[in-house]
Amino acid sequence: MEREAVDMFREMILAGFTMDQFTFGSVLTACGSLLALGEGKQIHAYVIRTDHKDNVFVGSVLVDMYSKCKSIKSGETVFERMTQKNVVSWTTMLVGYGQNGFSEKAVKIFFEMQRNGFEPDDFTLGSVISSCANLASLEEGAQFHCQALVSGLISFITVSNALITLYGKCGSMEDSYQLFVEMNTRDEVSWTALLTGYASLGKPMRRLICLKECWPLACSRAGLVKKGLQYFELMITEHGIIPIPHHYTCIIDLLCRAGRLEEARNFINKIVEFMVTWKLGNGPADSLIKLEPQNPANYVLLSSLYAPKGKWN
């Protein structure tokens, strides 16, 4: 779609249409997604010729385009020459620095933004906290945590997730876990940030506990069917965690939320059939495996039901 947008822009020029800020915004966003720096520069020149260079919306999109195309110096030049700036333009420059590995500059421009009278929104604060995480700067990160609490932005999941990642990278897992517990809502990023923090510090048992307790609900609420099924298999085959009814319920909920009702029904039927197998012997299970030898779910379910009996062979 991005390529079609750029081609359509060319056709509009040839047809003599007058461009507005939204036209430039759309085509420059497409160039950024395509990493089409050359075409982005051509459109930038057209922006200047049509006297849109002082438009704050167009200027912000230009900064974003250059940042995504790894031409951060050009993005800086555009930003510095902007006669008007708003929170979006400041945040765009901040994110651009972060995306290009200039985390210190990202933190610096955040403070500069505040000195110029602009207050951050949740995306701005989450972005600068992420840059602090890359720097493993616990002191500055704690300051941003305080700012999030005072401003109320801590209630945004983007900010909380960034803080969990920050504390994890700084080795402060107690703070990371406490923040995680205090969150009203969590998504896959929240769980992953906590798991990654424990794993990076070499705490496999705590990581296993998180894996056991966290993934079913997280994947179910986020609608991550493929990821949820992968975690279910990983939990059993690699970590030896025996599923409990809660895990099976979450898998069924996961499939139902995604509209995959037939798969949910089949999953339930397999549980029932394996339960019968567990009680009577392995005849029905052998038949099911022969019928679908390439389906890992059959093996996973069978192992999860035999494991409590110690039947590993």
N, C-alpha and C positions, 0 to 999 in steps of 0.2 A: 504493500500500500504506500510505503514511503516513496518508492521510486515513481509510482504513478502520480504522487503529489508534486514531485519535482518536474515531471514531464508536463503535467497540467499547467504549472506555473509558466513554463516556456510558451505553451500554446496561448495562454492569456496575454502574455507580452506581445506575441505576434499578432493577436487579434485586437490589440490596442486598448485592453481593459485597464482601468485605473486601479492601482493596488491600495489597500488600506492596511492598518496595523495587523489585522487578523490574518490577512493573506500572507504577509511577511512572517508572522508568527508561525503559521502552519508549515510553510515551506522550509523555514529555517530549522524548525523542530525535526522535520523529515531529514534534512541534511545531517543533523546531529546524530540521528538514529542510524543513518547510512554511513557515518564517518566520512561524508563527502566534503572534505575540506575545500577542495578546489571550487566546487559549485557553491558552497557556502560563501566563499570570498566574492564570487561573482555577484551573488544576491546582495551581499553587503555593499558592494559598489553601487548596485541599483538602488539600495536603500538611501545612500548618500545623495544620489542624483535626484531622487524623488522627494528629498527633504523630509525623510522620516527618521533621520539620525538622532533627533532630540526626543523621540517618543520613548518613554520609559519602558513600555511593554516590549517594543521592538529591541531596544538596547539590552534588556534582560535576556531575551531569547538569543540574541547574538552572543552574549557572554556564555550562555549555556551551550550553544552550538560549538564555539571554539573550545570550550572545556572538554566536551565529549570527543572532539576531534584531536585532543591532546596538544592543542595549540594555546596553552594557558597564557603565554605572553600576549597574544592577540586579544584574548579575553580580558586580560588586565587593562590593555590599552583602551578597549571599548568602554570598560567600566569607569576608568579614570576620566574619560572624556564626556561621560554622561552628565548633562546639565541638571537632570532631575533623577533622584533615586528614591526607591521605597523599600519596604522590608523584602519584597520579592527579589529585587535586583541585588541587594546586599547578600541575601541568602544564596542566590545563584552563584555569586562570586565565591562565597564561602564553600559551597558544595563543590565548585570547580576545583578549588585548591585541594580539598580532601580527595577527590577522585584522581587527581594527578600526583598524589603523594606529598603535597605540601601542607602537612598537618599543622605545622607551626604558624604558617601564614593564615590558615583557616581560623585558628584561635585568635591571632592578632587582629584579623579583620572583624571578628565578632565584637571585640572590645571597642574597636573603632566605630562600628555601627552604633553601639550604645552611646558613645561619646557624641555622636551626631544626632542623638535624640530618638533613635528608632528602637522599639522594644521587640524582642524576638517572639516569634510564634513557636508552636510545638515542633515544627519541622526544622526551624533554625536552631533551636536549642538541642534537638536530637542530633543534628548534623555536627555541631561543634563538640558535643560530648563524644561522638564517634571519633572525631579527630584527636581528642584527648586520649581516647582508648588506644589509638594507633601510636601515640607518644608514650603510653603507659604513665601518664601524668596524673597521679592520684590526687595531689594537692589541688590542682586546678579543677579536676573532675569533681572533687568534693564541693568546691565553690559553686560549680554549676548545679550540683545536686541541691544545695541550699537555695539557689535561685529558682529551681524548679518547684521546690516546696513553697517558697514565698509567693511566687506568681500563680501557683495552682496548675502549672503545666505538667506537674508530676502525674496528673490524672490521665495524660495522653500516653497510650501504649508505646508510641515511638520513642518518647523520652525515657520511659522506664526501661524499655529494652536496651536502649543505648547505655544507660547507667549500669544495668546488669552486665553487659559486655565489658564496660570500662572497669568495673571492680574485679571481674574475672581476669582480665588481662593484667591488672595490677597485683594480682595474687590475694586480693581481699575477698575471699569467698564467703566469709560471714556476712559482710555487707551485701554482697551479691544475692545471697540466699534470703536475707531478711527483706530486701527490696522485692524479691520475687514473691515471697509469701504475702506481702502487703498489697500486691497488685489486685485490683478488683476483677480485671479481665486479663487473660493471657492468650497468646497465640503461639504458633509453632516457633517463631523467632525467640519468644521468651524462654521456652523449654530448651531450645538449641543453645542459646547463649549460656544458660546455666550448666547444661551438660558439657559444653565446650570448656567452660571455666574449670570444672572439676577434672576433666580429662587432661587439660594442659598442666595441671598441678600434680598429676599422677595419683589421683584419688579414685581408682576404679570402683571400689565398693559403693561410694557415694553416687558415682555415675550410674551404676547398676540400679541402685534404689530409685534414682530419678527416672531411669528408663522404664522401670517396672511401674512406677506410679503415674508418670506424666504423659507418656505418648498417646495412650488410647483416647483420652478426652481431648487432648490438643488436636490430634488429627481429625477426630470426629467433628469438632466444632469448626475447624477450618476447611472441611470438605476435602482433605488430602487423601484420596482413596489409595492411590498407588503407594504413597509414602507410608500410610497406615498399614497396608498389607506387608510392605517390606519390613517395617518395624516389628510387626507381629512374628514374622518368620525369623528375623534377627534375634529377637528376644529369646526364642526357644532354641534355635540351632547353634547360635554363637555364645549366648550368655547363660543358657541352661535354666532360664526362668520358666517355671511351669505356669501356664495361663490359669487364671481364676475366672469364675463366671463374669466378673466385671469386664475382663478383656474381651470375651466373646460377645458380650452385649455391645461393647463399643464398636467392634467390627461390624456387627449387624446394623447398628445405628449409622455408622460411616457409609455403608452401602446404600441404606435407605435414603439418607439425606442427599446422596448423589443420584437418586432415581434409579439405582441399579437393583430393583426389587427382586428380579429373578435370581441374581447372584446371592442376594441376602437369603432368599428362600432355599437355594441350594446349600448355602453355608449351614443353615439351621438343620437341613436334612442330613448333612454329613456329620454334624455333631451328634445327632440322634443315632445315626447308623453306627458311628464309632463307639458310642456309649454301649450299644447292644453288643458290638464286637468285643469290647472290653470285658463285658460280663460273660459272654458265651465262648469266646475264642477268637482266632484271627481269620476265620473263613471269609466273612463278608468284607473285611478290610483287604485281604489279599485280592478278592474279586474286584474291588474298587480300584486298587493300585494297578491291576492288570488292565482295567478298562481305561484309566487315565494315567499312564506311567509318567507323563511329562508334567503333570500338575503337582507343584510342590506343596499345595495346600493339603493334599491327601497325606503326605508324609509328615507334615508339620502337625496336623491334627492327631495323627496316629501316635507320634512320639510324645505329644503333650498328654495323651490319655494313658499311655503305657508307663511314662516316667515315674508317676507316684508308686507304681508297683515294682519299680526297679527292673522292668523288662526292657533292657537296652538292646537286646539282640533280636 
